[in-house]
Amino acid sequence: MNINNPKDVSAKTIWLLFSIAAISFVFTLNLSHIGEEGVYTISSFEMWYGKHYLYPILYGATYGRPPFFSWLIIAAAKVVGWSHMLFAARLVTAMATVGTGLVLAWMAQNIFHDKRFAAFSALAYLTTDALLYHGWVAYADPLFAFCVFSAIACLWVACERERFGLLVLAILALTAGFLTKALTAYAFYLVAFVLLLFFGKRKFLLHPVSIILHLIALSMPLLWSIVTHGANGGSLIHDVLYWSLSAGQNNEVTTYLIQIATFSVEIVVRILPASVLAIYYFCLGCYGRPEGKYKNTIKFLILFIGISLFPYWIAVKHSARYILPLYPFMALWCCCVIWQVNARAVRIALVWFAVAIVIKYLSVIFWWPQYQANYRGDYAQVARDIVLRAHTYPLYSVDAGAREHSIIDHVNILHYPFIAPVNSFSLLAPGEKDYFVFTTASDFNFGKILRAYTLGKTDTQLYLLCYGKACSQK
């Protein structure tokens, strides 16, 4: 793909900006817990502590999610230390996000045969919401996006180059995607597979080797279910059915339509700045038509994004992190539009990409620490107080939410290696009378309030309740 004045922007300049953006993730690694990150650090720690490597454990019970993300967190924690579980988890997600950008550059180079455009596409992706927020928080989604996108990228390039070796990599990445989060990895992949068949890749994709490899891929969820005795699958299927059907039964039509419209706008915002620039040039009609040999490529991109996005768009629950695997494809389409305008459009885009990078540095160095300290509160301080008061008595949790997860993650780290991780109150041993409970309910099970905690500027109070001889603990 070419633009006017092709030497105006060098690949080195673009990769320099990409590197600066990637380095910004370093400043996210030591930030305090955000949202439900504690779920992944706690379950990974318990998986390692209990040596249950086939599935994560949360508060002593099977969590019901695939284990790949936890495996990588455990591997990273063994290097950086168990006292840095959140650091290890964010290291995995940050590396996955940067890796997605690099895979996008590799794919674009093989599809469009332009090194500068490949670098430009990678930078466009790494200046989206993936840079500012969803690409570094310690959720499974960034790793899931990396695996799913890598699978589809390998599939696409394998079709272009007719290389079965790349198809093997695609199957491995697809399996890793399933083992990271959900069966939806196969849904994304299936859309790409069918579209590539439609766009003339039948000979390669229907080759016996390809068929055998894909049959192996399809058998992996069943095989994994057999190995784990169904420990991973039930809750995943429940979540899909719940959020697509049950959760919306009481929604009014007007509310539902507003949610759809809001989510549409959110998608555009999440892909800023490339999205607005691409929409602007597209609406003006000032972009050039793609070269003949790339027409099907652009059609594939548009159809893949539209078909893959549709189920999430009409769902009753919307969250941008669920469509992270589509971010690189959307960024690539935006780049196709911008790149075909002229050299000035590319320079303007690079300026806005640089602005996004500056915003990222300002947010993680100044805004996030202040926000967490003043609004969210000090989770580590609460955890230290709980450990000091509970001493060696058993500590249980009840219906833990995001704040409780964050605090209990710190408690587990402070307890290690002398005291086992915090369990759910539902696992209280029969006849046990002397213990502590950490909960949001002040009157839970008629316990005595030993300490009430108010974090930051939130109204929610958390309580440390004692029972039996634990109440006499000094």
N, C-alpha and C positions, 0 to 999 in steps of 0.2 A: 504494500500500500504506500502510495506516495503523496506528498503534499508539495505546494509551491515552495521554492527555496529550501530544498531538502537538507542542506548543510547548516541551516539556521539554528537548529537545536541538536546538540550532541547527545549521544547515548550516555556518555560519561557524566554529563550534568544531571541527567535524569536519575541515573543510578546513585549519584551522590545524594540527591534528595531522598531517594528510597532508603539509603543507609542511615541518613539522619533521622528519618521517620522510625526506622526499626530500632535505633538506639534509644528512642524515647520510652520504649517498653521497660527499660532498666529502672526507670523512676516509678513504675507501677508495682514492682515486685514487693516492696515493703510497706505499701499502704495497708491500712486496717481493713478488716472484713467488709465486704459489700454484699448486700442481699443475702442469698442463701449459699454463699461460697462454703460456709462451714459444713454443709451437707457432704460435699465432696471430700473435704479434708478429714472430717470425722470418719466417714465410711471407709476411706482409704487407710487411715490409721488403724481402724478396727479390723479391716481385712488383713493387714500385715500382722497386727498383734495376735489375732486369733488363728492366723495361718489358713484362712479360708479364701484361697486365691481364685476360686471360680466365680465368686459373686461378692459384691460389697456387703458389709455389715453396718447397720446404723442403729446405735443404742442397743446392741446385743441381738438384734433381729435382722433377718434377711432383708436387704433394701429393695431387691427386685429390679436392679438395673444391670446392664452388661458391665464387664470389669476393665475394659481396655484403658480407659482414662485413669482409673485407680492404679493399674499396673504401672503406668508411666509416672504417676505422682509418687508412688512408692520407690521407683527406681531413682527419681530425682531427689527424693528425701534422703535416700541412703548416701547421696553425694553431699548435699548441703546440710544434712542433719535433721533429726526428727523434730527439733524445736522450731524448724522453719517449714512446716507443712504447707502453709499458705504460699510462701515464697516458691516452693517446689511446684505447687499446682499452677500458679501463675506463670512460672517459667515454661511449663508445658504448653499452656494456651498461647502465650506470646510467641513461642517458637512455631506453633502450628499456624498462627496468623501470618507471620513473616514467610513461612514455608508456602502458604497458599499463594502469596504474592509471587514468589519465585516460580512456582509451578505454572501460574498464569502467564508469566513471561515466557517460559519454555513452550507452553502450548501456543501462545500467540506467534512466537517465532516459527514454529513448525507449520502453523496454519496460514499465516500472512507473509512469512519470509521477509520480515523487516525488523532488524534488531532494535532500532529506535522506537518503533511502534510497540514492540514487546516490552521494552523498559517503561514506556509511557503507560501502558495498560497496567503493569504491576504497580506503578506509583499511584495511578488513579484508584486502584483498589485499596492500597494501604493508606489513603487519606480519607476513606469513608468512615462510617461509624465503627468499622473494625479497628481503626486506629484510636479513636476517641474513647470507646467504651467496650463494646461487645467482643472485641478481639483480644482483650487481656483479662477480663474477669474470669475467675476460676470456676467456670461452668464447663460442661462437656461440649457445648455447642461449637466453640472454635476448633477443637480437635475433630469433631464430627464434620464440620465444614471442610477442613483440610482433607480428610479421608475421602469424603464423597466427591469433592471437586477433583481431587487427584485421580480417582477412579474414572470419572467421566473424561477428564483431560487425556488420560492414557488411552481410553477407549477411542476417542476422537482421533488422536494422533496415530494410533495403531491402524485405524481405518485409512488414514491418509498415506501412511508409509507401508501398510500391509505387513506389519511386524507382529507376530504372535507373542514375542517376548514382552512387548508392551501390553498386550492383552492379559498376560499373566499378572503383570503389575497392577492392571486395572482390577482384576479379581481379588488380589490381595488387599488393595486399598478399599474395595467395596466391603469385604469381610471385616476389615478393621473398622469401617464406618458403622456397620451393624453392631460390632462388639463395643463400640464407643457409646452409642445411645439407643438406636431404635431401628426397626425394620424399614422405616421411611427412607433409609439409604438406598434400598432396592427400588423404591418408587421413583426417586430422582434418576437413578441409573436406567430404569426401564424406559422412561420418557426419552432419554438420550438415545438409547439403543433403537427404539422404534423409529425415531426421526431419522437416524442415520440409515436405517433400512430404506426408508421412504426417499432419502436423498441419494440413492444409488450405491450404497455400500453393501448390497445383498451378498455379492460373491464372497467377500471377505468374512462378513458376520455369520453367514450360513455355511461356512466351511466346517467340515467335521471337527477340526481342532477347536474352532471357536465354540461350536455347540457343546463339546465335551467340557471345555473350561467353564462355560456358563451354567451347565448342569451341576458342576461341582459347586459353583457359587450359590446356586439356588438350594443346594442341599445343606449348606452350612448352618442356617438357622435351625433346621430340624436336628442336625447332628448336635449342635450346641444345646438345644433343649433336652436332648437325651442325656448328654453328659452332665448337665446341671440339674436334671430331674425337673425341668420347667421353672427353675428358680428365677430366671430373668424375664420370661415372656409375659406372664399374666398381667403385671401392672402396666406394661407397655401397651398391650392391647386395650386394657381398660382405659388408659389415658386417651388413646386415639378415639375410642367410642364416646367417651365422656365429653371431651372438648369439641367434637364434631357434631354430637347429637344432643346428649342429655343436658349439658350445661346451658343450652340455649332454649330450652322448652318454655321458659317463663319470660323470655325476651320479647318486648314489643317490637313490631315491625319497624316503627320509626327509629327506635334505639338501635336496632340491628343495622339499618341502612346508614345511620350516622357513624356506627363503628366501621363499616366498610369504607365509607368516604374518608374517615380519619386515618384508617390504616393505609389507604392509597397515598395520602399526603405524607404519612410517616415514612413510607418506603422511599419516596423522593428525597426526603430530608436525610434519611440514613445513608444515601449514596452521594450526598453532597461532598465536594462541590461539583463533581463531574456530571451529576444528574441534571442540575439546573442549566449548566452550560450546554449540554447535549439537547435538552428540551428547547432551549432558546434558539439554537441554530437550526434545529429540526423544524420548529414552528415557522421560522423565517424562510425556510426553504433555501438557505444559502450554502448548504453542504453539497458536495458533489456526489453524483451517483456512484455506487461501488463499481469497481471494475468487473467485467463480465464473469471472470473466474471466481469472484468472491460473492456473487449474488446469492448463491445457495448457502454460503457460509452465514451471511447476514440473516437470511430467512431461518436457518437453523437456530441461530441465537434467539431471534424474536419468538419463534414458536416454542423453543425449550423454556425460555423464561416465562412466557405466558401460561403454558400448560402446567408447569411445575408450581407456579405461584397461585394458580386458580383455587386449589383446595384450601390453601391458607387464607386466601382473600375472602372466601365465603364462610370460613369457620366462625364459630361464635366467640372464640377467644383468639385475640391477635397479639403476637409478640414478634418483634423483628429478629430476635435470636433464633427463631425457628426456621427462618429463611436465609441464615448465614451461608449455606452452600450456594445460594444464588447470587450473592454479592459479587464474586469475581465475574460471573457471566454478565450481570447488569453493568458493571464497570467496563467490561470489554465492549459492550454495545455502545455505551456512551463515548468511549474512545474512538470507535469506528466513525461516529458522527462528527466528533470534534476534529479528528485527524484529516477528514476529507474536506474541511472548510478551506483553511489556508494556514500558512506559518504563523500568522498573527494570532489566530484562534488557539493554536497550540501553546504559544507563549503566554497568552492570557490564562489558559488552563494551568500552566506550570506555576504562575504567580499565585493562583488560588490554592493550588496544592501546597505551596510553601506556606500560605496563610494558615491552612488547616494544621500543618505540622507545628507552627508557632503556637497555635491555640492549644494543641495537645501538650506541649511542654509547659505552658502557663498553667493549664488545668492540673496536671499531675504534680507540679512543683509547688504551686501556691493554693489553688482552689480546693482540690480534694483533701489535702491534710487539714485545712481550716474547717471545711464542711464536716469532716468526720469528727474532729476534736470538739467543735462547738455544737453540732446538731446531733450526731449519732452517739457521742460519748466514748468513754474509755473501756472497751470490752476487757482488755487485759487486767486493768485495775480491779474490776468486779470479780474476775476469775481468781485473782490472787487473794481477795478477801474471802471468797467461798472456800478455797483450799485451806486457808488459815483457820477458818471456823469449823469446817467439817473434819479436818485432821484425817484420821484413818477410817472414819465411819463410812459406810456405803452411801453413795450419792446417786440419786435417780432423777430422771427428767420426765416431764409430763407435757405432751402435745407441744413440743418445741417448735418455735418459729425462727425467723431469721436472726433475731437478736440472741435468742437462747443458743442457737447453733454456734454463733460467733464466740460466745462466752465459753460454752462447753468445749469448744475446740482448744481454747487456751487452758481450760481446766485439765483436759486429757494430757496436754503437753507438760503441765506442771506436775501431774501425778506420775508420769512415766519416769523411771521404770518400776516404781515401787507399788503403785496402785493401778488396778485395772481401769479401762475406760468407763465412762458413765453409761449406765444402762437405762432402758425405759422402765418406768414404774410398773408396767405390765409384767415385767420379769422379776418382780419382788418375790423372794423366796418365801414359801409358806412358813409362818411362825416367826418371821423376822420382824422385830419390833424397834430396833435401834438404828435409825438411819436419817438421812436428809433428803429433801425433795426440792428441786429447783423448778419453779413454775410461775405462770402469770396469775394463777388463782390463789387468792389470799386465804380462802377457806378450804383448800383441798384436803380431803380426808381428815378433817379436824386437826390438822397439824398446828404447831405453835410457830408463829412468825418470829424467826430469829433475826432476820434482817430484810428490809425492803430496799430495792435499788431503783433509782430513776436515772435513766441514761440520757445525757445531753438535754435537748429541748423537746424530747418526746413526752407524751402524756402517759405512755404505758409503764406500769410498774411491774417489776419482777421480784419474786419473793423466794427467800431461802427458808424453808420450813423444817423443823426438827421434830423427831418422834422418839419417845422412850428415853433411854439414857443419853442419847445424842444431845438432848436439850440441856444436860448438865455439863456439856463440854465447855471448858473455859477457853 
